[in-house]
Every structure is written in C-alpha cells, then in structure tokens.
Amino acid sequence: MSMQNLATAAVGDAQAADSRVGADAVHLQQFTVRYEFPVVFTHALFDTANPVLVDTLRRREPDKRHRVAVFMEQGLASHWPGLARQIVCYAEHHGTGMQLVGAPELLPGGEQVKNDPSLVSRLQRRLCRMGIDRHSYVLAIGGGAFLDLMGFVAATTHRGLRHVRVPTTVLAQNDSGVGVKNGVNAFGLKNLLGCFAPPFAVLNDADFLRTLPRRERIAGMAEAVKVALIRDGAFFNWLEAHGAALAAGDDAALARLIRRCAELHMRQIGLGGDPFETCSARPLDYGHWAAHKLESLSAHALNHGEAVAIGLALDTRYSVQTGMLAHGVDDRVHALLRQLGFALWHPALDSRLPGGEPALLRGLEDFREHLGGELTITLLRDIGVGEEVHHMDDAQISLAIDWLRQREGVS
C-alpha cells in the first residue's frame, strides 16, 4: 500500500471512529454464578468407617473415581505421625470413589509459608505434573495460613481446581477456613496477592483440636468474640457464661463456639450481599484494622487471634469514648477476653514512626488501601450490632491505647 493510500485509510479510520461516538454499547444485563459448598462437622475424618470425605468428593459425580492430591501442614506430623498412612489406607478402602495421585505431601505451615513466592510456583508446577485438572481435587490439611496458600494455588492452577479444606485449628475451623478468601503475602503486605474462590467443601474434624497447644486453642476464640459483638448479642452472652469452661479447654463448649462462629460467618458470606468485597466495607473485620498492623509491627510475635483480641478491646473502647456505645461494654469485652486467656498489651502499641506518629495509625490507611475507595471501619453500636464509619480520630485512638495500657497495668 502506498503512503497516499495509507493516509487515506487513516483518515477513513478516524471518521469511522468519530461516527461511533455516542453509539449504543452492548451491556451484559445479568450474570449470576451459583456457589454452594458444605461445611461438615465430624470426628475421625480419615477413619475408613467415616464416609464423609468420599461422599464429599462424589457429591456431583457419584459414579466417578475422583483423583485427589493431598497436601498436609508439616507440624501435624509430630502430633499425628500416622496421619499420612491413614489417608492412604482410607483412599485404598474407598478406591471405587477416590484415587490418590501421590503420597500425601508435607509442607511448612504458619504465616511464614505465605511469604515465599517460589513455593507458590513450585506447587502449581507440581499439580500440573500430577495431571490434576478441574475435575480433580486438592485436599489441604492444616491451619488458616496454610489453607490460604493452598487455596490460592488451587484457584490459580487451570484457573480453578476443586479445593477441599480440612482446617486443623480453632481459627481455621470457625473463621478463615469457612470463607471465600485465598492469598499470600507480598511486598511486605499481608494477603496482597490472592483471590476470592469458594472451596468445594470444608471438613471440620474436631479431633485435630485435641492436640493443639493451649495458645492456639485460645487464639481462635477471638474471632468468635468478634462476630458475636457485631452480629449476635445472645452468642456474646453465651461466651460470657461459658468463658471459664472455654479457658479450661472444655471440648463441648469449644465445639459449640466453633459451630456458631462458623454459622455466623457463612451467613454473612451467603446473605451479606457482597461476598467478594467489591465495595469498600469489610463487615466481618471488626478490630482488624489494628490487628493486621500489630501483627506486622510485632514481627508476628503476636499471632492473628492475639492481635484481633487487642483490636477488639481498642475498638470497643473507642466506640464508648465517641458516644456510639454505652459505658461499661468496653469493660465487659475486656473482661471476657482476659478470662479466655488473652494478654491485651504488646509493646508494638507504643511503636512510633520517624516523625513521632504512633505506627499503629498507619494501619487505617493500610486497611483502606487493601480494598480501595473510602475508609470503612466497623465499630460497635450495641452488643450484636456493628455500624460502619468512615473516619476515626487519631486523638481518640491514642486515648483508647492509654486506656488499655492502664487496664493491663503497663507503666
């Protein structure tokens, strides 16, 4: 084509573009995707007499032999040394319904597992080499951080594998393990890389909780206090009445706490209207703006539940100070958290930025940036009634910190 022809064609393209200005667009009027997954409460999940696992795998295609890749958190091996062999025996016993594509693989756990990008790519490559496809399963057994990692790996391999979670901590069984979030940490930010992808199923085996250290059992209870405060006043009253039993390790009380907490989280996901957080609100994250920052400021000396407990105490006190909440509720929340076994002070609360500003206040902007849009924080209007606000006063936050310092007897 000559230069003159090229110029003529360019003019024609420009005129055609001008003629399209203001043209009607084709809009997708409705796009609905149905999500459905069970959260099952059981015991002895991998006992060959327990059909829960194989029935879960066969839920959609009951006559198929399903391929399964199993990944376990390494820390389980010391408490459950025969678990991998038990899983193999279970698969062999139920061989008409499931087939392991390899021996259960042990991986590191804890928050640090979410800090290694090379592990994500290694696991994605491993699943490809196993021949795992969208009709196969990734079965992940471990705590919340481990499940976050494996959920992200499953959701990003073949654009979505079937992911079955087996949470092994209180926090994972009553909160993170029953949600739709998956992610890993990156560039110093918690859960920066991730996705919203519901699991195929969640299987809560209460037996795993028997070997948890006391610190881990207690840590998961913070999320129960949180969801009770913002969604269910009767549940908060129950927690107060059974605080001593929960602190003493009563299994029946713990089972009741986990089930009700999971139910309330699932209700929010299913009926809250924004399960994938497309708006600016994070309605189940009461106390979390401070908690996330405290985790990083303490270099994760505070685990998630411990940081949440401090965040709950601070935001409840802030709600009282600003007139949203009746006096005395802050004392009740503080007393319950202490009774459950939480220490509600950490030196990270006193951390300062180079200019002298409390480092914790940076958590507000981190919280906003994670979703974008307007800062939206859930505070407390009454026990069982959360309310979203779009501003928090720095001076009032500092007063709440001072109140907590005094209540905890810190000089």
C-alpha positions in Angstrom: 0.0 0.0 0.0 1.3 3.4 -1.0 1.9 6.2 1.5 -1.1 8.1 0.0 -3.3 5.1 0.4 -2.1 4.7 4.0 -3.0 8.3 4.7 -6.5 7.9 3.1 -7.1 4.7 5.2 -6.0 6.6 8.4 -8.5 9.4 7.6 -11.2 6.9 7.0 -10.5 5.1 10.3 -10.7 8.5 12.1 -14.0 9.3 10.5 -15.4 5.9 11.4 -14.2 6.4 15.0 -16.0 9.8 15.1 -19.2 8.2 13.8 -19.1 5.7 16.7 -19.0 8.4 19.4 -22.2 8.1 21.5 -23.1 4.8 19.9 -25.0 2.3 22.0 -23.0 -0.3 23.9 -23.8 -3.9 24.5 -24.4 -4.4 28.2 -24.5 -7.7 30.0 -27.7 -7.3 31.9 -27.4 -10.2 34.3 -24.6 -12.6 35.2 -25.3 -15.0 38.0 -23.0 -17.7 39.3 -24.3 -20.1 41.9 -21.9 -21.1 44.7 -22.7 -23.9 47.1 -20.4 -25.7 49.5 -20.9 -27.7 52.6 -19.2 -27.2 55.9 -19.3 -30.5 57.7 -18.6 -31.1 61.4 -17.3 -34.6 62.1 -14.8 -36.8 64.1 -12.2 -39.2 62.8 -12.4 -38.0 59.2 -9.9 -40.5 57.9 -11.3 -43.5 59.7 -12.4 -45.9 56.9 -15.8 -46.2 58.6 -16.4 -42.5 58.2 -17.9 -41.8 54.7 -17.8 -38.0 54.9 -14.7 -37.5 52.8 -15.5 -39.9 50.0 -19.2 -38.8 49.9 -17.9 -35.2 49.6 -15.7 -36.0 46.7 -18.6 -37.8 44.9 -21.2 -35.1 45.6 -21.5 -34.0 42.0 -20.5 -37.2 40.1 -21.4 -40.1 42.4 -20.3 -42.8 40.0 -16.8 -41.5 39.2 -13.4 -42.4 40.7 -12.0 -39.0 41.7 -8.3 -38.1 41.5 -7.0 -36.4 44.7 -3.7 -34.6 45.5 -3.2 -34.3 49.3 -1.1 -31.6 51.0 -0.5 -31.5 54.8 1.0 -29.0 57.1 4.3 -30.3 58.4 3.5 -29.5 62.0 0.8 -32.1 62.0 3.3 -34.9 61.6 4.6 -34.6 65.2 1.1 -34.8 66.7 -0.3 -37.2 64.1 2.6 -39.4 63.0 0.4 -41.9 61.3 -1.9 -39.5 59.5 -0.3 -39.8 56.0 -0.6 -43.6 56.2 -4.1 -43.3 57.5 -5.1 -41.2 54.5 -3.5 -43.7 52.1 -5.5 -46.6 53.8 -8.7 -44.5 53.6 -8.2 -44.0 49.8 -7.5 -47.6 49.3 -10.6 -48.7 51.2 -12.8 -46.3 49.2 -11.0 -47.0 46.0 -14.1 -47.0 43.9 -14.7 -43.4 44.7 -11.2 -41.8 45.0 -7.7 -42.3 43.9 -4.6 -40.6 45.4 -2.3 -39.3 42.6 0.7 -39.5 45.0 1.6 -39.8 48.6 0.4 -37.0 50.9 3.0 -34.2 50.7 4.2 -32.4 53.8 4.7 -28.6 53.6 5.6 -25.9 56.0 2.9 -24.0 57.8 2.3 -20.8 59.8 2.2 -17.3 58.4 5.7 -17.5 57.0 4.5 -20.1 54.4 2.7 -17.2 52.7 5.9 -15.2 52.3 7.7 -17.5 49.7 6.6 -16.8 46.1 8.8 -19.7 44.9 6.7 -22.1 46.9 3.5 -21.0 45.0 5.1 -21.6 41.6 6.6 -24.9 42.8 3.2 -26.2 43.9 1.5 -25.0 40.7 4.1 -26.9 38.7 3.6 -30.0 41.0 -0.1 -30.1 40.3 0.5 -29.8 36.6 2.9 -32.7 36.7 0.4 -34.8 38.7 -2.2 -34.2 35.9 -4.6 -32.5 38.3 -7.4 -30.9 36.3 -10.6 -29.0 37.1 -12.5 -32.3 37.9 -9.7 -33.4 40.3 -9.3 -32.3 43.9 -6.7 -30.6 46.0 -7.2 -31.7 49.6 -5.4 -29.4 52.0 -5.0 -30.2 55.7 -3.7 -27.5 58.1 -4.1 -24.2 59.8 -5.5 -21.0 58.3 -2.3 -19.6 56.7 -1.6 -23.0 55.1 -5.2 -23.1 53.7 -4.8 -19.5 52.4 -1.7 -20.6 50.5 -3.2 -23.9 49.1 -6.5 -22.1 48.2 -4.5 -19.6 46.2 -2.5 -22.3 44.5 -5.7 -24.3 43.7 -7.6 -21.3 42.4 -4.8 -20.1 40.1 -3.9 -23.5 38.6 -6.0 -24.3 35.5 -8.0 -21.2 36.6 -9.6 -23.1 39.4 -9.2 -26.6 40.8 -11.7 -28.2 43.3 -10.3 -27.3 46.7 -11.3 -29.3 49.8 -10.2 -27.7 53.1 -9.6 -29.7 56.3 -8.9 -27.0 58.9 -6.9 -28.2 61.9 -7.0 -25.1 64.2 -9.8 -23.3 66.0 -9.2 -20.2 64.0 -9.4 -22.0 60.7 -12.5 -24.1 61.7 -14.6 -21.2 62.8 -13.4 -18.4 60.6 -10.8 -18.4 57.8 -11.3 -22.0 56.7 -15.0 -21.5 56.0 -14.6 -18.3 54.0 -14.0 -17.5 50.3 -10.6 -15.7 50.6 -7.3 -17.1 49.4 -4.0 -15.4 49.4 -0.3 -14.9 50.1 1.8 -12.0 51.4 3.9 -9.9 49.1 6.0 -6.7 49.2 5.6 -6.6 53.0 1.8 -6.5 52.8 -0.5 -9.2 54.2 -2.6 -11.1 51.7 -1.7 -8.7 48.9 -1.9 -11.4 46.2 -4.9 -13.5 46.3 -8.4 -14.2 45.0 -12.0 -14.9 46.1 -12.7 -18.5 45.3 -15.1 -20.6 47.4 -13.9 -24.1 48.4 -15.6 -27.2 47.1 -16.1 -28.2 50.8 -14.9 -27.6 54.3 -14.5 -30.7 56.6 -14.0 -29.8 60.2 -12.7 -32.7 62.2 -12.8 -31.9 65.9 -10.2 -34.5 66.7 -7.4 -32.2 65.3 -8.1 -29.7 68.0 -7.2 -32.1 70.9 -3.5 -31.8 70.2 -3.4 -28.0 69.7 -1.2 -26.1 72.2 -3.3 -24.0 74.6 -2.2 -20.8 72.9 -3.6 -21.9 69.6 -6.9 -23.0 71.0 -7.4 -19.7 72.7 -6.2 -17.6 69.7 -9.1 -18.9 67.6 -11.7 -17.7 70.1 -11.0 -14.1 69.3 -12.9 -14.4 66.0 -15.9 -15.8 67.9 -15.9 -12.8 70.3 -15.7 -10.5 67.2 -18.6 -12.0 65.3 -20.7 -12.2 68.5 -20.1 -8.5 69.1 -21.2 -7.3 65.7 -23.8 -10.0 64.8 -25.3 -11.9 67.7 -25.7 -10.5 71.2 -27.1 -13.8 72.6 -23.9 -15.5 71.4 -21.8 -12.9 73.3 -23.8 -13.6 76.4 -23.2 -17.3 76.0 -19.5 -16.7 75.6 -19.5 -14.7 78.9 -21.4 -17.5 80.7 -19.0 -20.2 79.4 -15.8 -18.2 79.4 -14.3 -20.3 82.3 -15.1 -23.6 80.6 -13.6 -22.4 77.3 -10.5 -21.2 79.0 -10.2 -24.6 80.8 -10.3 -26.4 77.4 -13.8 -27.9 77.6 -14.3 -29.7 74.3 -18.1 -29.4 74.3 -18.0 -25.7 74.9 -15.3 -25.3 72.2 -17.4 -27.3 69.7 -20.4 -25.0 70.3 -18.2 -21.9 69.9 -16.8 -23.1 66.6 -20.1 -24.1 65.1 -21.9 -20.9 66.0 -19.0 -18.7 64.8 -18.8 -20.6 61.5 -22.6 -20.3 61.0 -22.4 -16.5 61.5 -19.5 -16.2 59.1 -21.3 -18.3 56.5 -24.5 -16.2 56.9 -22.5 -13.1 56.1 -20.9 -14.6 53.1 -24.2 -16.0 51.7 -26.6 -13.2 52.7 -24.5 -10.1 53.2 -24.7 -9.0 49.6 -21.0 -8.5 49.0 -19.2 -11.8 49.4 -16.2 -10.8 47.2 -15.8 -7.4 48.8 -16.4 -5.3 45.7 -17.4 -2.3 47.9 -15.3 -0.5 50.5 -16.6 -2.3 53.5 -15.2 -5.4 55.3 -18.1 -6.0 57.6 -16.6 -9.0 59.4 -13.3 -7.3 60.1 -14.2 -5.6 63.4 -11.0 -4.9 65.3 -8.9 -6.0 62.3 -7.5 -2.6 61.1 -5.4 -2.6 64.3 -4.8 -6.3 64.4 -3.3 -6.5 60.9 -0.9 -3.7 61.7 0.0 -5.2 65.1 0.9 -8.5 63.5 3.5 -6.8 61.3 4.7 -4.3 64.0 5.3 -7.2 66.3 7.2 -9.2 63.6 4.4 -11.8 64.1 5.3 -12.4 67.7 1.5 -11.8 68.0 -0.5 -14.4 66.1 -3.6 -13.3 64.3 -6.0 -14.2 67.1 -4.0 -12.4 69.8 -3.8 -9.3 67.6 -7.5 -9.4 66.9 -8.2 -9.6 70.7 -6.3 -6.4 71.2 -8.0 -4.8 68.2 -11.4 -5.7 69.7 -10.6 -4.2 73.0 -9.3 -1.0 71.4 -12.3 -0.5 69.0 -14.8 -1.3 71.7 -13.2 1.3 73.9 -13.1 3.8 71.0 -16.8 3.2 70.4 -17.6 4.0 74.0 -15.3 7.1 74.0 -17.0 8.6 70.9 -20.5 8.0 72.3 -21.6 5.2 69.9 -21.7 2.6 72.6 -22.9 2.5 76.2 -20.4 2.8 79.0 -19.4 -0.5 80.6 -19.5 -2.6 77.4 -15.8 -2.0 77.0 -15.2 -3.4 80.5 -17.3 -6.5 79.6 -15.4 -7.1 76.4 -12.0 -6.6 78.2 -13.1 -9.0 81.0 -14.2 -11.7 78.6 -11.0 -11.6 76.5 -8.9 -11.7 79.7 -10.9 -14.6 81.0 -10.4 -16.6 77.8 -6.7 -16.1 78.3 -5.7 -13.2 76.1 -2.9 -10.7 77.1 -4.2 -7.4 75.8 -1.0 -5.4 75.6 2.1 -5.6 73.4 5.0 -3.1 73.1 4.1 -2.7 69.4 1.3 -0.5 70.5 4.0 2.1 71.5 5.8 1.9 68.2 6.5 5.3 66.6 7.2 6.4 63.1 10.3 8.6 62.5 8.2 11.7 62.8 6.8 10.6 66.2 3.4 9.5 65.0 2.1 6.2 66.5 2.9 3.5 64.0 -0.4 1.8 64.7 -2.3 4.7 63.0 -0.8 3.6 59.7 -3.0 0.6 59.9 -6.0 2.7 59.0 -4.6 3.7 55.6 -3.3 0.1 55.0 -6.8 -1.1 55.7 -8.3 1.4 53.3 -5.7 0.7 50.6 -6.4 -3.0 50.7 -9.9 -2.5 49.3 -9.5 1.0 47.9 -12.3 3.5 47.9 -13.4 5.2 51.1 -12.1 4.2 54.5 -14.8 2.0 56.1 -14.4 0.7 59.6 -16.9 -1.4 61.6 -17.4 -0.1 65.1 -20.0 -1.1 67.7 -23.4 0.5 68.3 -24.5 -2.2 70.7 -23.6 -5.8 71.6 -24.6 -7.7 68.5 -24.9 -4.5 66.4 -22.0 -3.3 64.3 -22.0 0.0 62.4 -19.8 1.3 59.6 -18.0 4.6 60.0 -15.7 6.4 57.5 -13.4 8.2 59.9 -11.5 7.5 63.1 -10.0 10.3 65.2 -6.3 9.9 65.9 -6.5 11.5 69.4 -9.4 9.2 70.4 -7.4 6.2 69.2 -4.4 7.3 71.4 -6.8 7.6 74.3 -8.1 4.1 73.7 -4.5 2.8 73.7 -3.8 4.7 77.0 -7.0 3.1 78.5 -5.8 -0.3 77.5 -2.4 0.3 78.9 -3.9 1.3 82.2 -6.3 -1.7 82.3 -3.4 -4.1 81.6 -1.2 -2.5 84.3 1.5 -1.4 82.0 3.6 1.5 83.3 
